[in-house]
Amino acid sequence: MPFHLHFDESDLLRCRFALSPLWETQEAVRTLHRPGRHGYHLPWLRRIAEGAAGLDLGPLWALMPDGGHNPDFICPPPLGPLATFAEEIAAVRATDPATARADMALALADSPGGTHSPVGQRLLSDPAGAVRELADLLERAWEVMVEPHWPRLRALLEADIAFHSRRLAETGFERLLGEISPQLRWADSTLTVAGTRGNHSRVLGGQGLVLMPSVFVWPDVVGGHEAPWQPAVIYPARGIGGLWAEAAERTPRTLARLLGRARADVLCALGEPAGTSALAHRLSLAPSSVSEHLSVLRAAGLLTSRRYGHQVLYERTPLGIALTAQES
């Protein structure tokens, strides 16, 4: 069933892109619990298996009914386009207990038996304690499951935002939405998010909309946040199919012989735009070495660069794309 977001002129002026490490954390928790999402993330699941086994994520899973309401206070809209996890989890810890209780009650009501389960009763009976417990769980999940991989994830999310920001300038808001996902439709100043549970409507009332790419939300598109939070649409980021691939898995041998293994790995790792530090982390190379390789590849006409926020993003030129498409 669809979720309808009704815009006026002021809402269109307040649409923005953002990424959220907190959102990725709670979606990583959800992905761990849902085998249908495992396809692209099996390498990640293997890497985090030991650490995740030591986490008691039951209270979070109890608040994540499949297709039902999920508490907005555990993943509020990001404070800015590049908010840190520390900033976001501080906002969770500051949630008013009465607000948290009402939010949790909606989620538990959408899960069969959730309201009267031992976990549900405990959370509802002490909402202030529940806020602390859930924030602590999210922080631990971040440290174990997401933070070690955040440079790689952030690079992909920032590349998605850079790409879609450019497409917004080139094609306009209506066409951009269709390119982001076929589940998004625009008509008569209303954005419809198809495939959600129930039939909901919300008048934005000048709050605008946050568009957030996500690694772990695949294959869904989610219409998030009820009043008073700013509404958001969370969609699968571009390029997640190659997110966990190692350099040796995508570098043709002939290209490695031509450019040298390390330089060819850098070129092939740029399936999506990325910065020096993210590439260094992904390829297990020193940032200084990656920077040198990027400079040579750019001088050879295989890469272009542009500034995005605090960093410079590199992407392949048509010649660079053609070289990486060669057979091994």
C-alpha positions as a LaTeX table, in Angstrom:
\begin{tabular}{lrrr}
\hline
Residue & $x$ (\AA) & $y$ (\AA) & $z$ (\AA) \\
\hline
Met1 & 0.00 & 0.00 & 0.00 \\
Pro2 & 1.24 & 3.55 & $-0.70$ \\
Phe3 & 2.52 & 6.35 & 1.48 \\
His4 & 1.54 & 9.81 & 0.17 \\
Leu5 & 3.54 & 12.98 & 0.90 \\
His6 & 1.75 & 16.20 & $-0.07$ \\
Phe7 & 3.97 & 19.15 & $-1.01$ \\
Asp8 & 3.50 & 22.87 & $-1.42$ \\
Glu9 & 5.94 & 25.40 & $-2.90$ \\
Ser10 & 7.80 & 25.93 & 0.37 \\
Asp11 & 8.38 & 22.19 & 0.76 \\
Leu12 & 10.13 & 22.01 & $-2.59$ \\
Leu13 & 12.54 & 24.69 & $-1.37$ \\
Arg14 & 13.39 & 22.60 & 1.72 \\
Cys15 & 14.25 & 19.26 & 0.11 \\
Arg16 & 17.77 & 18.08 & 0.83 \\
Phe17 & 20.04 & 15.06 & 0.60 \\
Ala18 & 21.73 & 13.67 & 3.69 \\
Leu19 & 23.42 & 10.54 & 4.92 \\
Ser20 & 23.09 & 9.06 & 8.38 \\
Pro21 & 25.45 & 6.66 & 10.17 \\
Leu22 & 22.72 & 6.09 & 12.76 \\
Trp23 & 20.22 & 5.10 & 10.07 \\
Glu24 & 22.77 & 2.69 & 8.56 \\
Thr25 & 23.31 & 1.20 & 12.01 \\
Gln26 & 19.67 & 0.49 & 12.72 \\
Glu27 & 19.19 & $-0.84$ & 9.18 \\
Ala28 & 22.26 & $-3.07$ & 9.65 \\
Val29 & 20.56 & $-4.44$ & 12.79 \\
Arg30 & 17.42 & $-5.07$ & 10.76 \\
Thr31 & 19.36 & $-6.71$ & 7.91 \\
Leu32 & 21.02 & $-9.12$ & 10.34 \\
His33 & 17.53 & $-10.32$ & 11.32 \\
Arg34 & 16.09 & $-10.60$ & 7.78 \\
Pro35 & 17.58 & $-13.27$ & 5.47 \\
Gly36 & 15.83 & $-11.71$ & 2.48 \\
Arg37 & 18.24 & $-8.79$ & 2.68 \\
His38 & 21.41 & $-10.87$ & 2.92 \\
Gly39 & 22.12 & $-11.24$ & $-0.82$ \\
Tyr40 & 24.50 & $-8.32$ & $-1.41$ \\
His41 & 25.85 & $-8.36$ & 2.13 \\
Leu42 & 27.10 & $-11.91$ & 2.67 \\
Pro43 & 30.79 & $-10.81$ & 2.85 \\
Trp44 & 29.86 & $-8.21$ & 5.47 \\
Leu45 & 27.82 & $-10.74$ & 7.43 \\
Arg46 & 30.80 & $-13.09$ & 7.56 \\
Arg47 & 33.08 & $-10.30$ & 8.77 \\
Ile48 & 30.80 & $-9.18$ & 11.60 \\
Ala49 & 29.48 & $-12.61$ & 12.61 \\
Glu50 & 31.67 & $-13.10$ & 15.68 \\
Gly51 & 31.14 & $-9.60$ & 17.07 \\
Ala52 & 27.41 & $-9.56$ & 16.31 \\
Ala53 & 26.94 & $-12.88$ & 18.12 \\
Gly54 & 27.85 & $-11.08$ & 21.35 \\
Leu55 & 25.12 & $-8.46$ & 20.99 \\
Asp56 & 21.65 & $-8.84$ & 22.49 \\
Leu57 & 19.65 & $-7.08$ & 19.79 \\
Gly58 & 16.27 & $-8.47$ & 20.87 \\
Pro59 & 14.88 & $-5.14$ & 22.18 \\
Leu60 & 15.69 & $-3.43$ & 18.88 \\
Trp61 & 14.25 & $-6.28$ & 16.79 \\
Ala62 & 11.07 & $-6.15$ & 18.89 \\
Leu63 & 10.57 & $-2.59$ & 17.61 \\
Met64 & 11.18 & $-3.46$ & 13.94 \\
Pro65 & 8.00 & $-5.15$ & 12.70 \\
Asp66 & 8.21 & $-6.16$ & 9.06 \\
Gly67 & 6.34 & $-3.48$ & 7.13 \\
Gly68 & 4.91 & $-1.83$ & 10.25 \\
His69 & 5.74 & 1.30 & 12.21 \\
Asn70 & 9.32 & 1.71 & 13.37 \\
Pro71 & 10.13 & 4.17 & 16.16 \\
Asp72 & 11.28 & 7.46 & 14.69 \\
Phe73 & 13.18 & 8.49 & 17.80 \\
Ile74 & 15.84 & 5.78 & 17.30 \\
Cys75 & 16.66 & 7.12 & 13.81 \\
Pro76 & 15.69 & 10.82 & 13.69 \\
Pro77 & 16.39 & 12.86 & 10.54 \\
Pro78 & 20.12 & 13.68 & 10.39 \\
Leu79 & 21.05 & 17.09 & 11.76 \\
Gly80 & 22.98 & 17.98 & 8.62 \\
Pro81 & 24.21 & 16.46 & 5.36 \\
Leu82 & 27.26 & 14.90 & 7.05 \\
Ala83 & 26.13 & 14.33 & 10.63 \\
Thr84 & 28.34 & 12.11 & 12.80 \\
Phe85 & 27.16 & 9.09 & 14.74 \\
Ala86 & 28.05 & 10.83 & 18.01 \\
Glu87 & 25.79 & 13.77 & 17.13 \\
Glu88 & 22.93 & 11.50 & 16.12 \\
Ile89 & 23.07 & 9.17 & 19.12 \\
Ala90 & 23.15 & 12.21 & 21.42 \\
Ala91 & 19.80 & 13.24 & 19.90 \\
Val92 & 18.41 & 9.77 & 20.63 \\
Arg93 & 19.54 & 9.96 & 24.25 \\
Ala94 & 17.79 & 13.34 & 24.59 \\
Thr95 & 14.39 & 11.93 & 23.56 \\
Asp96 & 11.54 & 12.80 & 25.89 \\
Pro97 & 10.39 & 9.54 & 27.60 \\
Ala98 & 6.72 & 10.24 & 26.87 \\
Thr99 & 7.50 & 10.69 & 23.17 \\
Ala100 & 9.55 & 7.49 & 23.18 \\
Arg101 & 6.77 & 5.51 & 24.86 \\
Ala102 & 4.15 & 6.58 & 22.33 \\
Asp103 & 6.55 & 5.78 & 19.48 \\
Met104 & 7.38 & 2.33 & 20.89 \\
Ala105 & 3.71 & 1.56 & 21.50 \\
Leu106 & 2.93 & 2.09 & 17.80 \\
Ala107 & 5.75 & $-0.25$ & 16.77 \\
Leu108 & 4.81 & $-2.96$ & 19.26 \\
Ala109 & 1.16 & $-2.78$ & 18.18 \\
Asp110 & 2.26 & $-3.64$ & 14.62 \\
Ser111 & 4.03 & $-6.80$ & 15.80 \\
Pro112 & 1.77 & $-9.75$ & 16.75 \\
Gly113 & 1.87 & $-10.06$ & 20.53 \\
Gly114 & 4.46 & $-7.33$ & 20.77 \\
Thr115 & 2.65 & $-5.11$ & 23.23 \\
His116 & 2.14 & $-7.90$ & 25.78 \\
Ser117 & 5.48 & $-9.63$ & 25.30 \\
Pro118 & 8.00 & $-9.47$ & 28.17 \\
Val119 & 10.28 & $-7.20$ & 26.15 \\
Gly120 & 7.40 & $-4.95$ & 25.11 \\
Gln121 & 6.06 & $-4.65$ & 28.64 \\
Arg122 & 9.51 & $-3.84$ & 30.00 \\
Leu123 & 10.16 & $-1.13$ & 27.42 \\
Leu124 & 6.77 & 0.50 & 27.90 \\
Ser125 & 6.87 & 0.40 & 31.70 \\
Asp126 & 10.13 & 2.35 & 31.88 \\
Pro127 & 10.42 & 4.57 & 28.78 \\
Ala128 & 13.33 & 6.59 & 30.19 \\
Gly129 & 15.24 & 3.39 & 30.82 \\
Ala130 & 14.23 & 2.12 & 27.39 \\
Val131 & 15.72 & 5.21 & 25.74 \\
Arg132 & 19.03 & 4.58 & 27.52 \\
Glu133 & 18.99 & 0.86 & 26.74 \\
Leu134 & 18.19 & 1.31 & 23.05 \\
Ala135 & 20.77 & 4.07 & 22.64 \\
Asp136 & 23.40 & 1.86 & 24.28 \\
Leu137 & 22.49 & $-1.03$ & 21.98 \\
Leu138 & 22.66 & 1.16 & 18.89 \\
Glu139 & 26.03 & 2.52 & 19.96 \\
Arg140 & 27.40 & $-0.98$ & 20.49 \\
Ala141 & 25.96 & $-2.14$ & 17.15 \\
Trp142 & 27.65 & 0.84 & 15.48 \\
Glu143 & 31.01 & $-0.04$ & 17.02 \\
Val144 & 30.84 & $-3.72$ & 16.10 \\
Met145 & 28.90 & $-3.86$ & 12.84 \\
Val146 & 29.22 & $-0.53$ & 11.04 \\
Glu147 & 32.06 & 1.69 & 12.24 \\
Pro148 & 34.88 & $-0.62$ & 11.03 \\
His149 & 33.37 & $-0.43$ & 7.52 \\
Trp150 & 32.14 & 3.16 & 7.64 \\
Pro151 & 34.80 & 4.67 & 5.30 \\
Arg152 & 33.68 & 2.25 & 2.58 \\
Leu153 & 29.98 & 2.80 & 3.27 \\
Arg154 & 30.31 & 6.58 & 3.53 \\
Ala155 & 32.19 & 6.75 & 0.23 \\
Leu156 & 29.37 & 4.92 & $-1.54$ \\
Leu157 & 26.68 & 7.09 & 0.09 \\
Glu158 & 28.50 & 10.33 & $-0.68$ \\
Ala159 & 28.98 & 9.21 & $-4.28$ \\
Asp160 & 25.25 & 8.53 & $-4.55$ \\
Ile161 & 24.41 & 11.99 & $-3.22$ \\
Ala162 & 26.89 & 13.63 & $-5.58$ \\
Phe163 & 25.42 & 11.74 & $-8.54$ \\
His164 & 21.79 & 12.47 & $-7.71$ \\
Ser165 & 22.48 & 16.10 & $-6.86$ \\
Arg166 & 23.91 & 16.48 & $-10.34$ \\
Arg167 & 20.92 & 14.69 & $-11.84$ \\
Leu168 & 18.59 & 17.01 & $-9.92$ \\
Ala169 & 20.28 & 20.00 & $-11.56$ \\
Glu170 & 20.08 & 18.34 & $-14.98$ \\
Thr171 & 16.57 & 16.86 & $-14.97$ \\
Gly172 & 14.51 & 18.38 & $-12.14$ \\
Phe173 & 12.80 & 16.91 & $-9.09$ \\
Glu174 & 10.06 & 14.88 & $-10.78$ \\
Arg175 & 12.35 & 12.95 & $-13.10$ \\
Leu176 & 14.97 & 12.50 & $-10.37$ \\
Leu177 & 12.46 & 10.67 & $-8.17$ \\
Gly178 & 11.71 & 8.16 & $-10.91$ \\
Glu179 & 15.42 & 7.56 & $-11.43$ \\
Ile180 & 16.02 & 6.98 & $-7.73$ \\
Ser181 & 13.44 & 4.19 & $-7.61$ \\
Pro182 & 10.41 & 2.97 & $-9.60$ \\
Gln183 & 8.60 & 2.89 & $-6.24$ \\
Leu184 & 8.56 & 6.70 & $-6.20$ \\
Arg185 & 5.91 & 8.51 & $-8.25$ \\
Trp186 & 5.18 & 12.24 & $-8.51$ \\
Ala187 & 1.79 & 13.63 & $-9.52$ \\
Asp188 & $-0.23$ & 16.71 & $-8.55$ \\
Ser189 & 2.34 & 17.92 & $-5.99$ \\
Thr190 & 2.20 & 14.55 & $-4.21$ \\
Leu191 & 5.04 & 12.05 & $-3.82$ \\
Thr192 & 3.77 & 8.48 & $-3.54$ \\
Val193 & 6.02 & 5.81 & $-2.03$ \\
Ala194 & 4.66 & 2.46 & $-3.24$ \\
Gly195 & 5.14 & $-0.85$ & $-1.48$ \\
Thr196 & 4.72 & 0.33 & 2.12 \\
Arg197 & 2.35 & $-1.24$ & 4.60 \\
Gly198 & $-0.97$ & 0.55 & 5.06 \\
Asn199 & $-2.27$ & 3.62 & 3.27 \\
His200 & $-0.83$ & 6.74 & 4.88 \\
Ser201 & $-0.82$ & 10.41 & 3.97 \\
Arg202 & 1.11 & 13.34 & 5.35 \\
Val203 & 0.96 & 17.02 & 4.52 \\
Leu204 & 4.52 & 18.28 & 4.79 \\
Gly205 & 3.43 & 21.76 & 5.83 \\
Gly206 & 6.67 & 23.54 & 4.94 \\
Gln207 & 9.03 & 21.01 & 6.56 \\
Gly208 & 10.37 & 19.78 & 3.25 \\
Leu209 & 11.83 & 16.32 & 2.70 \\
Val210 & 15.12 & 14.54 & 3.40 \\
Leu211 & 16.31 & 12.13 & 0.69 \\
Met212 & 18.71 & 9.57 & 2.16 \\
Pro213 & 20.59 & 6.84 & 0.30 \\
Ser214 & 21.16 & 3.69 & 2.34 \\
Val215 & 23.32 & 0.63 & 1.90 \\
Phe216 & 21.29 & $-1.71$ & 4.08 \\
Val217 & 17.73 & $-0.68$ & 3.16 \\
Trp218 & 17.92 & $-2.64$ & $-0.14$ \\
Pro219 & 15.62 & $-3.79$ & $-1.74$ \\
Asp220 & 13.08 & $-1.50$ & $-0.07$ \\
Val221 & 12.27 & 2.18 & $-0.33$ \\
Val222 & 11.06 & 3.54 & 2.99 \\
Gly223 & 8.94 & 6.57 & 3.74 \\
Gly224 & 10.16 & 7.52 & 7.19 \\
His225 & 9.26 & 9.75 & 10.12 \\
Glu226 & 5.88 & 10.84 & 11.35 \\
Ala227 & 5.14 & 14.28 & 12.83 \\
Pro228 & 6.85 & 16.09 & 14.51 \\
Trp229 & 9.96 & 14.75 & 12.76 \\
Gln230 & 10.89 & 15.98 & 9.30 \\
Pro231 & 9.78 & 13.35 & 6.78 \\
Ala232 & 12.34 & 11.36 & 4.85 \\
Val233 & 12.54 & 8.93 & 1.95 \\
Ile234 & 15.26 & 6.33 & 2.28 \\
Tyr235 & 16.28 & 4.49 & $-0.87$ \\
Pro236 & 18.97 & 1.93 & $-1.89$ \\
Ala237 & 22.26 & 3.58 & $-2.79$ \\
Arg238 & 23.73 & 3.08 & $-6.24$ \\
Gly239 & 26.57 & 0.58 & $-6.57$ \\
Ile240 & 25.86 & $-1.75$ & $-3.65$ \\
Gly241 & 26.37 & $-4.78$ & $-5.91$ \\
Gly242 & 30.14 & $-4.21$ & $-5.84$ \\
Leu243 & 30.36 & $-2.74$ & $-2.35$ \\
Trp244 & 32.07 & $-5.68$ & $-0.65$ \\
Ala245 & 34.14 & $-6.87$ & $-3.61$ \\
Glu246 & 37.89 & $-6.87$ & $-3.07$ \\
Ala247 & 40.20 & $-5.21$ & $-5.56$ \\
Ala248 & 41.58 & $-8.47$ & $-6.92$ \\
Glu249 & 38.04 & $-9.58$ & $-7.79$ \\
Arg250 & 37.42 & $-6.68$ & $-10.18$ \\
Thr251 & 40.82 & $-5.84$ & $-11.70$ \\
Pro252 & 41.46 & $-7.40$ & $-15.13$ \\
Arg253 & 44.90 & $-9.05$ & $-15.32$ \\
Thr254 & 45.68 & $-7.30$ & $-18.59$ \\
Leu255 & 45.00 & $-3.90$ & $-17.00$ \\
Ala256 & 47.20 & $-4.80$ & $-14.03$ \\
Arg257 & 50.04 & $-5.62$ & $-16.42$ \\
Leu258 & 49.54 & $-2.31$ & $-18.23$ \\
Leu259 & 49.27 & 0.03 & $-15.24$ \\
Gly260 & 50.73 & $-2.00$ & $-12.41$ \\
Arg261 & 48.60 & $-3.90$ & $-9.89$ \\
Ala262 & 48.15 & $-1.13$ & $-7.29$ \\
Arg263 & 47.32 & 1.59 & $-9.83$ \\
Ala264 & 44.93 & $-0.70$ & $-11.71$ \\
Asp265 & 43.25 & $-1.61$ & $-8.41$ \\
Val266 & 42.70 & 2.08 & $-7.66$ \\
Leu267 & 41.15 & 2.68 & $-11.08$ \\
Cys268 & 38.89 & $-0.38$ & $-10.81$ \\
Ala269 & 37.82 & 0.51 & $-7.27$ \\
Leu270 & 36.22 & 3.69 & $-8.61$ \\
Gly271 & 33.02 & 2.07 & $-9.84$ \\
Glu272 & 31.43 & 4.92 & $-7.87$ \\
Pro273 & 33.16 & 8.25 & $-7.06$ \\
Ala274 & 35.29 & 8.07 & $-3.91$ \\
Gly275 & 37.88 & 10.04 & $-1.98$ \\
Thr276 & 41.47 & 9.21 & $-1.09$ \\
Ser277 & 40.85 & 8.00 & 2.46 \\
Ala278 & 37.96 & 5.74 & 1.46 \\
Leu279 & 40.02 & 4.16 & $-1.33$ \\
Ala280 & 42.98 & 3.69 & 1.01 \\
His281 & 40.76 & 1.89 & 3.51 \\
Arg282 & 39.10 & $-0.21$ & 0.82 \\
Leu283 & 42.39 & $-1.26$ & $-0.80$ \\
Ser284 & 44.50 & $-1.52$ & 2.39 \\
Leu285 & 46.99 & 0.99 & 1.00 \\
Ala286 & 48.61 & 4.03 & 2.56 \\
Pro287 & 46.69 & 7.26 & 1.76 \\
Ser288 & 49.91 & 8.79 & 0.40 \\
Ser289 & 50.26 & 5.92 & $-2.08$ \\
Val290 & 46.63 & 6.19 & $-3.17$ \\
Ser291 & 47.01 & 9.95 & $-3.60$ \\
Glu292 & 50.02 & 9.42 & $-5.86$ \\
His293 & 48.18 & 6.84 & $-7.96$ \\
Leu294 & 45.17 & 9.13 & $-8.29$ \\
Ser295 & 47.35 & 12.01 & $-9.47$ \\
Val296 & 48.96 & 9.85 & $-12.16$ \\
Leu297 & 45.62 & 8.42 & $-13.32$ \\
Arg298 & 44.08 & 11.88 & $-13.49$ \\
Ala299 & 47.04 & 13.25 & $-15.44$ \\
Ala300 & 46.67 & 10.36 & $-17.89$ \\
Gly301 & 43.04 & 11.33 & $-18.52$ \\
Leu302 & 41.57 & 8.28 & $-16.79$ \\
Leu303 & 40.01 & 10.18 & $-13.87$ \\
Thr304 & 38.35 & 13.50 & $-13.10$ \\
Ser305 & 37.92 & 15.05 & $-9.67$ \\
Arg306 & 35.55 & 17.45 & $-7.95$ \\
Arg307 & 35.09 & 18.73 & $-4.43$ \\
Tyr308 & 32.16 & 17.49 & $-2.36$ \\
Gly309 & 31.88 & 18.85 & 1.18 \\
His310 & 35.14 & 18.29 & 3.01 \\
Gln311 & 36.80 & 16.03 & 0.47 \\
Val312 & 37.70 & 15.58 & $-3.20$ \\
Leu313 & 35.89 & 12.80 & $-5.04$ \\
Tyr314 & 37.47 & 11.02 & $-8.00$ \\
Glu315 & 35.59 & 9.25 & $-10.79$ \\
Arg316 & 36.54 & 7.53 & $-14.01$ \\
Thr317 & 36.42 & 9.28 & $-17.38$ \\
Pro318 & 34.96 & 7.43 & $-20.39$ \\
Leu319 & 38.49 & 6.26 & $-21.22$ \\
Gly320 & 38.97 & 4.99 & $-17.67$ \\
Ile321 & 35.62 & 3.17 & $-17.85$ \\
Ala322 & 36.59 & 1.56 & $-21.16$ \\
Leu323 & 39.88 & 0.30 & $-19.75$ \\
Thr324 & 38.27 & $-1.26$ & $-16.68$ \\
Ala325 & 35.71 & $-3.02$ & $-18.87$ \\
Gln326 & 38.40 & $-5.09$ & $-20.57$ \\
Glu327 & 38.31 & $-8.85$ & $-20.15$ \\
Ser328 & 40.93 & $-10.44$ & $-17.88$ \\
\hline
\end{tabular}
